[in-house]
Amino acid sequence: MNLKNIETRKIISSCIFLLSAAVGIFGFWSIATRFEMQSWSFIASLLLVAIPYLFLGIYHQLESETKRAFLAVLFGAVLSSMIVLPIYMPEVVDLRQWDISATIPNYFFYSLVLVISGVISGYLSFRPFYDYTKEGIQVGAYYILHVTMLLTVLALFLIVITISLRGASGISWEFLTRDIVSMGEEGGVYPAILGTLALIGLTAIIVLPLGVGTAVYLVEYATEGPLLRVVRTAINILQGTPSIVHGLFGYTFFVIILFDGQKSVLAGALTLAVLTLPIVTRSTEESLKSVPDEMRNASLALGATKWETIKEIVIPSSLPGILTGTVLGLGRAAGETAPIMMTAVYFSGAGTPTGLLEPIQALPYHLLTLYRFFGYRNVESQAWATALLLLIIVLGINLSAIIVREKFRRRN
Amino acid sequence: MISRDVKNQMARYTFLGIAIFSISIIFLIFIFLFNEAYPAIESLGTDLLSSDWGTRRGQYGLLAAIYGSVLVAVGALVVAVPLGLGASIYLSEIAPDRLRAILKPSIELLAGIPSIVYGFVGAVLLGSFLYRTFGMKSPHSFLAAMIILGIMALPIIVSMSDDALKAVPDDVKDASLALGATKWQTIRKVTIPSAISGISSAVIMGMGRAIGETMAVMLIVGSVMRIPIPFFDIFEGGNTLTALIAVQIGEAHGLLMSVLFTAGVMLFTIVAIMSIVSDILQKRTTEKFEGKI
């Protein structure tokens, strides 16, 4: 075998890449399944990756590139030495000796080493393949970026898929239309669905005029100045404020002061309205600003008053943006638990709500209650089904908003 | 019949009224929070910052919760930043248009997954997985909270830094490519440095979300009001400011209520500083290129 041949080098690098990809995937799979690896399979897989690097070292030595030869051999040697650590010195991976309340089991250590060495040697294998040019570095870097994208998508979709798989069997017509029976062990979640819908509806009714009206004033009437800047900053801060702080405010202000200590759907909706107000205001402002001034001026020049211009020109052309923002805000409100936990909901036995001043049951809180029964009562399938239902409702609301926005974007 | 002029004036004052109403609600929240927190700050003073918590003994030191909040948020960033930045660079610079048209909206869509759902999955599956894997004392741990919060912060970081990277004008990139740089060299030396303030703003927003997250953390982290020993032992459970408020508020009254409001004010202040800094950074990105195009 002539190691100086460029074809040989390509074969070596593609071997390294394929092996390291296999090693990385195997490692990932064995973390996920807690696969108890026999030490021989671990040694074999690491050696498979390490040996081509040793070859690469020999090749570079023949080319009298001492530095690269040294690096390749070093990487191969480090990989092979990883074998020794957990197998022959298992106490090294026990963190208890440093007062940390955990131990790293051998299989986890192995799997992690496999994943990391797989990614690193995959990255490195592109360089010899491209004869150490900048293109080789680019391909290697792109490889890492692909891996991060894959992991990001995997992490997010894994959650959705897990919930779908575990929850799908629990969703039935009965589940959607029956009352909560014996603390959620049986029956359905009908009152919780109704409660969530009532909360979203009331919140929309309260927040829409306030948010849109405020945005119209800020964009169309108010003159730029320090006061306006303070107001904008305040709105920004309120948007970032943790929802539990809104809950704290809602509980003491609406429930205790306004409604005399009585939780109610109205108090919950008011709290959620305060929570969504900055979202609606900001997105409305953005879409009002995107209406070009030429349109306003044309309308004013034709003799229309400012109000007529706003009503006939500005609001209709920014309507999709306003709707998107509002619906996204409501999607967030539908999934919030912390603010309604203290203001609107009570224990699972609740029936269907009858009035504005009555407490209700809502899906997010129902899920929380069911989780608390884990281990005491047989609620698992109901809990997963509730999680799935909540996911469907919230993602459905958001999806409709995103579709409207994309359509609007394409039209412009 | 009301004349058009009167209608016009009426509209103006209606909008003014609505704006004043909403803005006064916003300021009411600020004032109310500080007002309710005041009794605790006045009577407890610096005791609030001690690590001694015991509601029966009248000890209300919040240090353990503050430490927990910061620890969890930093850990979440360790998970989310490498993944999120890599993914956003891929999305804005490398991904083919068709893939991008699918990936960007779906990542934004997944930003809407409710926190209680994350918390539920984290507590039921991740918590017990880590518990069995690492032989920990309990299924509640900082580690599990960090991982779940990291995943929760991912969509924000990806989508915001993608926006920042996309805002870098093509002329700047083309100039670099024309000089013979590869695409990756352009990304590393031109695009990322130009978008760095937008990217940092994304990271800060992600951290803000992690600090303010309540339900997910409450179910996973365990509500034990103490600082782990040694302090970097992320395999132990603990508490955060948000979880503390959520757990205690049910039975709280009097001084404890005021202490919880103090915790709320602390959270609020941290997040407010973050969102102001993030806003300034974001403006800097847009202003940077406005004069040049």
Contacts between the chains, C-beta under 8 A, distances in Angstrom:
chain1	res1	chain2	res2	distance
A	34	B	132	7.8
A	34	B	133	6.9
A	95	B	235	7.5
A	98	B	230	7.6
A	99	B	229	6.9
A	99	B	230	5.6
A	99	B	233	7.2
A	100	B	230	6.9
A	100	B	232	7.9
A	100	B	233	4.8
A	100	B	235	6.1
A	101	B	136	5.9
A	101	B	137	5.2
A	101	B	233	6.0
A	101	B	235	5.0
A	101	B	236	5.4
A	102	B	134	3.9
A	102	B	135	6.3
A	102	B	136	5.2
A	102	B	235	3.7
A	103	B	134	6.3
A	103	B	135	4.9
A	104	B	134	6.6
A	105	B	133	6.4
A	105	B	134	7.5
A	105	B	135	7.5
A	108	B	133	5.8
A	108	B	134	7.7
A	134	B	182	5.0
A	134	B	184	7.7
A	134	B	185	6.3
A	135	B	182	6.1
A	137	B	182	7.7
A	137	B	184	6.4
A	138	B	182	4.7
A	138	B	183	6.2
A	138	B	184	3.7
A	138	B	185	7.4
A	141	B	184	4.8
A	141	B	188	7.7
A	142	B	94	6.2
A	142	B	184	6.9
A	144	B	86	6.6
A	145	B	86	5.1
A	145	B	87	7.8
A	145	B	89	5.6
A	145	B	90	4.3
A	145	B	94	6.2
A	146	B	90	6.6
A	146	B	94	8.0
A	147	B	86	7.5
A	148	B	82	6.7
A	148	B	83	5.1
A	148	B	85	7.7
A	148	B	86	2.7
A	148	B	87	5.2
A	148	B	90	6.8
A	149	B	86	6.6
A	149	B	87	4.5
A	149	B	90	4.3
A	149	B	91	7.0
A	149	B	95	7.7
A	149	B	103	7.8
A	151	B	83	5.6
A	152	B	83	5.1
A	152	B	84	6.8
A	152	B	86	7.7
A	152	B	87	4.1
A	152	B	107	7.5
A	152	B	154	5.7
A	152	B	158	6.4
A	153	B	87	7.8
A	153	B	103	7.1
A	153	B	107	7.7
A	155	B	83	7.5
A	155	B	151	5.0
A	155	B	154	6.7
A	156	B	107	6.9
A	156	B	110	4.5
A	156	B	113	8.0
A	156	B	151	6.8
A	156	B	154	6.7
A	156	B	155	7.0
A	157	B	110	7.8
A	159	B	113	6.8
A	159	B	117	7.7
A	159	B	118	7.1
A	159	B	121	5.6
A	159	B	151	7.1
A	160	B	110	7.1
A	160	B	113	7.4
A	162	B	121	6.4
A	162	B	125	7.0
A	163	B	117	6.8
A	163	B	121	6.7
A	209	B	18	6.8
A	210	B	18	6.1
A	210	B	21	6.9
A	210	B	22	4.9
A	211	B	22	7.2
A	213	B	14	7.3
A	213	B	15	5.5
A	213	B	18	3.3
A	213	B	19	6.6
A	213	B	22	7.5
A	214	B	18	5.8
A	214	B	19	4.6
A	214	B	22	4.3
A	214	B	23	7.0
A	216	B	15	5.3
A	217	B	15	4.1
A	217	B	16	5.9
A	217	B	18	6.7
A	217	B	19	3.7
A	218	B	19	6.5
A	220	B	15	7.5
A	221	B	12	6.3
A	221	B	15	6.1
A	221	B	16	6.9
A	222	B	19	7.5
A	231	B	23	5.6
A	233	B	276	6.8
A	233	B	279	7.7
A	234	B	23	7.2
A	234	B	26	5.1
A	234	B	27	6.6
A	234	B	30	7.4
A	235	B	26	6.6
A	236	B	275	5.5
A	236	B	276	7.4
A	236	B	279	5.9
A	237	B	268	8.0
A	237	B	271	7.5
A	237	B	272	4.5
A	237	B	275	5.7
A	237	B	276	7.2
A	238	B	26	5.4
A	238	B	29	6.9
A	239	B	275	7.4
A	240	B	205	7.6
A	240	B	208	5.4
A	240	B	212	7.4
A	240	B	271	5.0
A	240	B	272	7.1
A	240	B	274	6.9
A	240	B	275	3.9
A	241	B	29	8.0
A	241	B	212	7.2
A	241	B	267	8.0
A	241	B	268	5.8
A	241	B	271	6.0
A	241	B	272	7.6
A	242	B	211	7.3
A	242	B	212	2.9
A	242	B	213	7.3
A	242	B	214	6.5
A	242	B	242	5.9
A	242	B	267	5.3
A	242	B	268	7.5
A	242	B	271	6.3
A	243	B	212	7.2
A	243	B	214	6.3
A	244	B	212	7.4
A	244	B	214	4.2
A	244	B	242	4.9
A	244	B	245	5.2
A	244	B	246	5.7
A	244	B	264	7.3
A	244	B	267	7.5
A	245	B	33	7.1
A	245	B	212	7.8
A	245	B	245	7.9
A	245	B	264	4.7
A	245	B	267	5.9
A	245	B	268	5.4
A	246	B	29	7.8
A	247	B	245	7.8
A	247	B	246	7.7
A	247	B	249	7.6
A	248	B	33	7.5
A	248	B	245	6.2
A	248	B	249	6.9
A	248	B	260	6.7
A	248	B	261	6.5
A	248	B	264	4.8
A	249	B	29	5.3
A	249	B	32	6.1
A	249	B	33	6.6
A	251	B	249	6.5
A	252	B	32	7.5
A	252	B	36	6.3
A	252	B	257	7.6
A	252	B	261	7.9
A	253	B	28	7.9
A	253	B	32	6.1
A	274	B	25	6.4
A	274	B	29	6.9
A	277	B	22	6.1
A	277	B	25	7.2
A	277	B	26	7.5
A	278	B	26	7.7
A	281	B	22	7.1
A	305	B	4	5.4
A	305	B	5	6.9
A	305	B	7	7.2
A	305	B	8	4.0
A	306	B	8	5.8
A	306	B	11	7.5
A	306	B	12	7.2
A	307	B	7	5.8
A	307	B	8	4.4
A	307	B	10	7.9
A	307	B	11	3.7
A	307	B	12	7.2
A	308	B	4	7.2
A	308	B	8	7.5
A	310	B	11	7.2
A	311	B	11	7.9
A	328	B	112	7.6
A	331	B	112	5.2
A	332	B	112	6.8
A	334	B	114	7.6
A	335	B	112	7.1
A	335	B	113	7.5
A	335	B	114	2.7
A	335	B	115	7.2
A	335	B	116	7.0
A	335	B	117	7.4
A	336	B	114	7.1
A	336	B	115	7.9
A	337	B	114	7.3
A	337	B	115	7.1
A	337	B	116	4.5
A	337	B	214	7.6
A	337	B	215	4.7
A	338	B	214	4.3
A	338	B	215	5.9
A	338	B	242	7.7
A	338	B	246	5.8
A	341	B	246	7.1
A	342	B	249	5.7
A	342	B	250	7.7
A	364	B	114	6.0
A	364	B	116	4.7
A	364	B	215	7.7
A	367	B	116	5.6
A	367	B	117	7.4
A	367	B	120	6.0
A	368	B	116	6.0
A	368	B	215	7.1
A	368	B	219	7.9
A	371	B	120	5.7
A	371	B	123	6.7
A	371	B	124	7.4
A	371	B	219	6.6
A	374	B	124	7.2
A	383	B	120	7.1
A	387	B	117	5.3
A	387	B	120	5.5
A	387	B	121	7.5
A	390	B	114	6.0
A	390	B	116	7.4
A	390	B	117	6.2
A	391	B	113	6.6
A	391	B	114	7.5
A	391	B	117	5.8
A	394	B	112	5.6
A	394	B	113	7.1
A	394	B	114	5.5
A	395	B	109	6.1
A	395	B	110	7.9
A	395	B	112	6.2
A	395	B	113	7.2
A	397	B	112	7.8
A	398	B	108	8.0
A	398	B	109	5.4
A	398	B	112	4.1
A	399	B	109	6.0
A	402	B	105	5.2
A	402	B	108	6.5
A	402	B	109	6.1
A	406	B	105	6.7
